[in-house]
Amino acid sequence: MRTIGAATDIPGCILWLDASDLSSITKDGSNKVSQWSDKSGNAKHATQAVGANQPTYSATGFGGLPCIDWGAGAASRKLDIPSITYGPHTIFVVLRGDASAGYFWVHLNDSTDYLYGNTNIASGVVRSAVSTYKNPVPSAWLRDSTRRIVTRSFGGLHGSHLIYGNGLRYTTTDQSAGDPGTGTVAGACYIGTNQGGAVSWTGVIAEVILFDRALSDGERTLVEQYLARKWGIPTRQIASPLDLADCAMWFDAGQGITSDANGVSAWNDMSGNARHVAQSNNTFKPTFNASNAAYGGKPTVDWDTVGNFDRLDRSANDALTQPLTIFACCNIANATATGIPVFSNVSGLEIGIGRVNASTWYTFAGVGSASFPTPPVGTRPFVAALVFNGVHSQTRIGGRAVTALGSLTDTTGITTLRLGCFAGGSYPSWDGSIAEFLVYRRRLSDGEIAMVEAYLRRKYAL
């Protein structure tokens, strides 16, 4: 997996303040900081000539690691940066707040733009580059003493304005009037408070990185992973698929199964949306395996007769349109069978994933399809992640992107889900096991996809 060793490994870095690099910090005998030098190569150094307004360097204040400490929030403590010009941007701040009601981290041009603050004691607010308040964030983030990597991506597709905490997206896309992503802002920047120094940040800052564009999900994840390793911030893990927003379907063979000697008659959706699948015909029922050794002894639903058209179906049209992110934790046992799918769409245009022949798999989405190499054959499970977003849809196997649908323009989704068999019934059924199947009603970020993949790998000892 690709990693980076410096902020400047990603193109477009225009500001980089790094408290771990003591050579970039100018301080006096009392550790008062007069300059925090920019490592981006742009010489946008953060300075403060007035001793009373200087924050303090601490060698151990960030969980035993260095940081710049604003103390109890003295109103005048701030570092000034010369004029910076940017429009769309991505900014990363590594920080820890305290119990006081902090205000600003990074403030541009007095009233125009700040990364994060709160307009009152109870709520956090992010302001955009067009002087419009956006996307409240939890006020606890200012005061709970948790070490965090907080990311703001601003000005991507349609002026999206997104906030992430330790890699997990908090906000949703904001497409407000004026398309804030197209504006350009320029002026002095202030670290720790606004220009007038009305209220200071209350806590510590370990690193600030600013890019002059909205990074892709992959680039943002690389920077967040770099910061997490560097500052000892635990990588975010999920304990349940419901820890991420917009889970539309969740089939877990360890719960919600109704079965008898004939096989599985119902597999209940655990997402809370009651999108259950079922099979009343004994001839077409897959079987239940209470302890599958290949999955760490966890239960699975098994499709073990290729030509039998075994399947579990939705009884209602759910109209789950793109964007969608779909996960399957499964294995394929048959090396030669053709036309066997993990899932498909019963009505409307086709969407799904399946093997066409012994050497080729296909992802289908409406009028588009793309082939990719077959995953492992046998009892070895794999995790497939399918991202359908109408454009550049992608298939990932084992955490690695293996194919893309390219410029897919339709918004085909899941109308009526079928597990284990194609819609027409003229193809054989899946041959293997399915332990878990998930559908999210949005395009998860790369970081979120990685969290779900890691959750499944941990759960099934993959």
N, C-alpha and C positions, 0 to 999 in steps of 0.2 A: 504494500500500500504506500502511495506517495506521501511524503512528509516534507515539511519545510523547516529550515533552521534559523530563519530570520524573516522579519516582516518584509524586507525588501526583495525576498524571493518571489513575491507576488507583484506583478506590474501595477504601477499607479500609486505607490506609497508616497504621500506628500508630507507626512508628519509621523515621527516615531520617537516617543519618550519612554525610556526604559530604565527603571530604578535599579535593576539588577546590575547595570553597568556603571560602577562607581566613577569611572573616568568621564562619564557624561554629566556628572553632578558637581557643581561648584558650591561649597558650603564653608561656613566659618567654624570656629572652635566650638560653638554651641550647636552645631549642626543645622543652622539656619541656611536655607537654600536660596542663593541669589541667581543661579542659573541651572536649568535642566535642559541639556543640549539635545537638539534634534538629530537623530541618527539616520534620517531618511536621505541625507545628502542635500537637502534644500535649505539648510541653515535657518530653520524657523525655530530658533531657540526660545524656550520659555524663561523669562527673566523677571527678577524683582529686586530693585536697588534699595528699597526702603526696608530696613531691618524689621520694623514692627509689622510689616505686611508679608513677611516671608514665612512659608510653611517650613516644616522641620524634616530633615532626613532621618529615617530610622533604619538601622541595619537588620532589625528582626521583627518589625511591626506588622508584617503580613504573614502570619503563621510561621514565624522564624525566618522569613525572607525580607529583603529590603523593600522600602516603600517611601513615599512622600506623605507626611502626616499633616493634616490640617487641624489636628487637635480638636478642641471643643467648639470649633466653628466661629472663631473670631471674625467679625464682619469684614475686616480689611485684608485677610489673607488670600492672596491670589498670585498667579504667575501670568505674565503678559507675553503674548506671541505676536510678532509682526504680521502684517496683512497676509492673509491666505485667501486665494480665490478658488472656488469649486462650485459645482452644481450638484449633480448626482454624486453620492458618496457612500462609503461604508466606514463606520468608526467603531473601534473596539476599545473598551475601557476595563482594566482589571482593577477591582476595588473591594473595599470593605467599608460599610457604613457603621455608624454607632447609634445609640439610643436617641439622639437628638433629632430634631426635624431639619435635616439637611436640605440644601437648595441646589446649587449648580455644580456640574462636573466640568463641562466644556461649554463656554459661552462665546458666541461669535457676534461681533459688531453690536454690542449692547442689546438692542431690542429685537434683533432679526432672528437669531437662531441659537437654540441651545440643545445640547444632547438630551438632557434629563434634569428635571427639577420638580418642585411642587409649588403650586400657587397657594396652597393653604396647608394646614398641619396634617390633613387627612389624606390627600390624594397626590399621586405623582402624575406629571404631565410631560409629554414631549412636544416641543414646538418645532414647526417646520420652517423651511427657508422662505416661506411666504407669509410669515408672521401669523400663522394659524395654529391653534392648539390641536394636537392630535393624540389619539391613542393613549388614554390613561394607563399607567402601569402601577403595579401594586406599591402602595406606600411603604409596605414592609421592606421592600428592596432598599429603602433608604436607611433602615433602622435596625435590621435584624442581625448584624454582625457576621453575616455569611460572606465568605470570599466568593466573588462572582466575576465571570467574564460577561459583560453586557455589550451586546452588539446592536447597532442601529444601521439598517440598510435603507437607503433613501434615494428614490429616483430611478428605480428599475422599470420594469414593464408597467405602463400606465401610471407612473409616479408612485409605485408601491412604497409604503412606509412601514417597515417591519422592525420589531424589537425582539431580540433573543436573549435569554439568560442561560449561561452555561450550555449553549447549543440548542436549547429548546425554544421554539418560537412562542412568544407570548401574544403578540398582536396579530390581527388579520390585515389583509391588504386594504389600504386606504386610497381610494381614488376620488379625492375631493375636488371641488372646483378649482380650476387654475393649474391642474396637473403639476404638483409641486416638484416633480422630478426634473422639469425643464428649466427651472430658474437657476441663476448663477448668483452666488453671494460672495462678497469680498470685504475684508476688513480685519482689524485686530481681533485676536482670539484670546479668551481669558480662561485659565484653568483654575477651577475652584470657586469662582464667584462671577458675578456680572461685572460690567465695567465700573459701576459705581461702588461695588463692594458692599452692597446692602446686606446680603446674607451669604456666609461661606458654606462650602461643603463641609460636612461633619463626618470625618472618617479619613481613610487613607486611599491613595491611588498608587498602584504599582507599575502600570503601563498604559500608554495611550497610543493607538495606531489609527491613522486616518488615510483613507484612499480616496482618490478623486473620481471614483465611479462606483456604481452599485456592483459589488462582486457577485459572481455566480454562487449558487449553493455550494458547489464543490470547493471553490476558492475560500468562501467564508468558513467552511468546515475545516479546511487545512489550517487557517489562521487560529481558529478556536482550539483545535487540537494542539497546535504549537504552544499556545498560551497555557492550556491545561497542563501539559507536560512540564513546562518551565516553572509554573507557579504552584504545582502540587494541588491543583483543583480537581477533585474527583470528576471523572467523566459521568455525565448524567445517564442513569439507567432507568428503565421502566420495569415495574413489577407486574404490569397488566397492560394489555393493548388499550384499555380505557384511560390510561394515563395521558394519551395523546388525544387531542380533540377530533371530533367528526368521525368516529368509528361507526360505520353503517351496518356491518355484519361481523360476527365473531363466532366461528365454529371451532370448539375445542373438544377433542374426543374424550377428554377427562371429565366432562360435565355435559349435561343436557341430552344424553343419549337414551333412547328407548329401543330395546332390542329383545329378541327372543330366539328360538332355535332356527327360525327362518332368516334372521338377519336384522338389520337396522331399519326400523319403521319411521323413526323421527330423530332429527339432530337439531336441537334447539339453538337459536341465535342468542348468545350471551351479551350482545352489545346493548341490550335494553330496547331494541327496536322491534323485537318479536318477528324477525324475518326468518322464520323457521323453515327447514327443508324436511321433506318426508317422502315415504314410498309405501303405498298400501298393497302393491302387488308383490306377493312373496317371491315370484320368479325373478324380480329385478332388485331385490334388496342386497346391498353390500353386507359384509359381516363385521361384527364388533370383536376387536382384539383387546382384552383387558390389560395385557402387559406385553408390549412389543419390545423385545430385547434390543432391536436396532435403534429404538428411540429412548434408550435409557430406562426401559421398563414402563414407559408411559403408554396409555391406551391409544389405539388408532382405529380408524374405520378402514377396512380392507376391501379392495376390489380384486378378487382372486380368480375370476372366470372371464377371460378376455371377450369371448363371443357372446356373453349373456346380456349385454346392454344394461348392466346394473347401474342405478342412478338414484340420486336424491334430488327432488325438485321443489322449487317454490310454488305455492299455490296462488300467488298474486303477482301483479305487475308492479314493481317497485320504482321503475324509471330512475335508476341511479345513473345519471349522465356524467360524462367527463367534466372536470378532471376526477380521476379515480386512482388510488394506489392500492394494489391487491397483493397479498402475500399468501403463499402456500408452503407449508412444511410437509414434504411428501417424499416418496421414493418410487421408482419404476422398476418392476421386477422382470419385465419381458424385453428381450433384446431385439425381437424381430417384428412384433405386432405393429400394424400401421393404423393411423387414424384414431389414436387413443388420447383423450383430453383429460387434463386435471379438472377443468370446468369449461362451461360454454354458456351461451345465451339461448334460451328456448325460443323466444319470439323476437321479431325485429332483426336488425343487422347483427352479424356474428361478432362476438367478443370472446376471447378465451386464449388458452395456451394448450398445446398438445403436440404429439409426435406424429409426423406425417409418415415417416418410414424409419428404417433402422438407423439412419444417420442424420436425419433432419428433424428439427423441431420448428414449430411456427408459433408466433404470437399473432393473433387476429384482432382487428379492431375495425369493424365496419368494412370500408373499401380497402383498407390497408392490411398488409401482412409482412412479416419479416422472419427469415429463418435464422437459426443459430445452432451451434453444435449440441449434440445430445448430452444431457447431464449424465452422471454415473448411473450405470445399470446394475441392479442387484438390490440388496437390502439396505445399502447405504443411503440415508436420507439427505436431502438437500433443501435449501430455502430458495424459493423463487419469488422475486419481487417484480411486479409489473406496474409501470407508471404510465397511465393513459391520460394525457392532458390536451389532446387535440393537436399538439405540435411537439415533435421530437420525442414521442413516446419511447419508453425504454424498457428492456428486460434485463434483470440482474439475476444471476445464479451464483449462489454461494458468496454474496456480497460484492460480486464483480459484474460490471456492465458487459453484456455479451452481444447485444444488438439494439438497434433503434429503428423505429418505424419511419423515421425521417419526417417529412412535412405532411402529417396526417391532418386533414382539414375538417373531417366530420367530427361530431361529438357523440358518437355511438357509445352507449353505456350498457349497464345490466338492466334489462327489463324484467326477465324472469330467469333466475339463476338455476343452473343444473350442475350438480357435482358429479363427475365421473363418466360423462357420456356426452357426445355431440347432440345437437338438437334434433337432427333428422331421424335418429334411431337406426340409420343404415350402417353406422360404424360401430366397431366393438367398443366395449367400455374400458376404462382405465385398468391397468394391471399393476397394482402396488397398493401402498397405504397412504392415507392422508391423516396427519395428526392435528393440523390446525389450518384454518383458512380465514383470512381477514380481508375486509374491504373498508377503505377510508374514502370519504366523500370529498377529497381534495388531493392535490399533488403534494405529498409530504416533502419536506426539505430533505436534502441528502443526509443531514444529521439525524433527522427523525427516522428515515429509512434504516440507517445504521443502527439506531436504538432498537427498532423492531426486530431486525435481523439478529442482533446480539441477544435480545430477549428469547427468541426461538432457539438459538444455539445453546444458550445456558439451560433452558428448560428441558431440552431433549438430548443434552450431552453430545452435541454434534461437534 
